[in-house]
């Protein structure tokens, strides 16, 4: 929603280059960060469902904590990459 509002506001400036830059930045963030993190969360959902179905509730928590750590380790380099982008 925030990115849509950004595009609407920048679109009212009547500057094509600024609008293109905002749209390109939005696409890069979507491709690098959101798709990577959402893919990892999808794997988490599958593993937790299997553990829950087997009645292994402790394993559900372990998988959740492991995935949080993995997501954090993935997010740090991605954030460093995006912080260096101009």
Secondary structure, DSSP 8 states (H G I E B T S, - for coil): -HHHHHHHHHHTTT-HHHHHHHHHHHHHHIIIIIHHHHHHHHHHHHHHHHHHHTT-HHHHHHHHHHHHHHHHHHHHHHHHHHHT--
